[in-house]
Amino acid sequence: MIHNLYNVGRAVTSTLLLFSFSYFLGFAQPLPRAELNFRSDNDLYLFNKQDQYYTNGIFLNIRKVADSTRLSPKEVNRLWGLTVGQKMYNAYTAQIRYIEEVDRPITAYLFVAADLDRYFANESVLSFTIELGTIGQRALGRQFQEGIHKVLNLYDIAGWEYQLKNAAGVDASVRYGGLLYRNPARWLDLSAHAEAILGLNHTGLSVAPTLRLGRVNPLYQSVYTSSRLQVHGTTANRELFFYYTPQLRFVGYDATLQGGMFLHDKGPVTHSPSRWVLYNQFGFAYANRAITLRMQYIFYSKEVPGMFFRHRYGSIGMGYRF
């Protein structure tokens, strides 16, 4: 009798301990409702020892799930985002001695952007972005590049005295895309998107298909579309895939090449852009419940017809969901 009571007591105690542990684990690891992302672009990631054209980009982004009661009947996910970033542009080298060497205008572009991304059950995605940015000395390009070179004990830079004049502007963009094909085994798919942007800093159109190979999720739950956060509190499956995205872009206006739209004196050197620019992007992406890792290689045709070279750079990104 005592032995049976002892066994029952042990079973009850074990069950209570297991329940308590499971409850604590669930409490300690709630489903993520926000995401913090960091991305760095640099041509030095290709180990080519150059500071050329689009030479550096740094971005900090935070994303948050929207109110699930606001979703339309066909909408399965909706996220808000806020990004702060800086892009830096040199000529063909960061050691410009003469103004005739400036084959691409020198400037930085400092901006803040807010976006709303809507994801639908048929795997289409609709995004809206509004962005406030500035070029010129206010974009802090010279200070940032000189500081990095001093910290890393790199060569002295020259040429920022030829940078574009200060100009600020607002841009608005809309992007729409969706799934075109996925094989039955779900390790290969093809999607595409188009984007239109209109504003004082940038105006243009672009279209891009994307091929993904590997362990992929639907476009409303994927690291590729920045949608691993889920408005209904579910957890997206782990992902690991390779992707390739060619992009054709029509450039209507680019303030980093042409200077401020309404400035009379735009700077010592401006250039008219190539109207059509072709980008090629190869990358790998990994994501689990909390972490995202991405690596990309991008090369593209000349932004300005008279540029000495075409350009390429690398990009690394990390994200944490909480």
Disulfide bonds with the S-S distance in Angstrom:
none
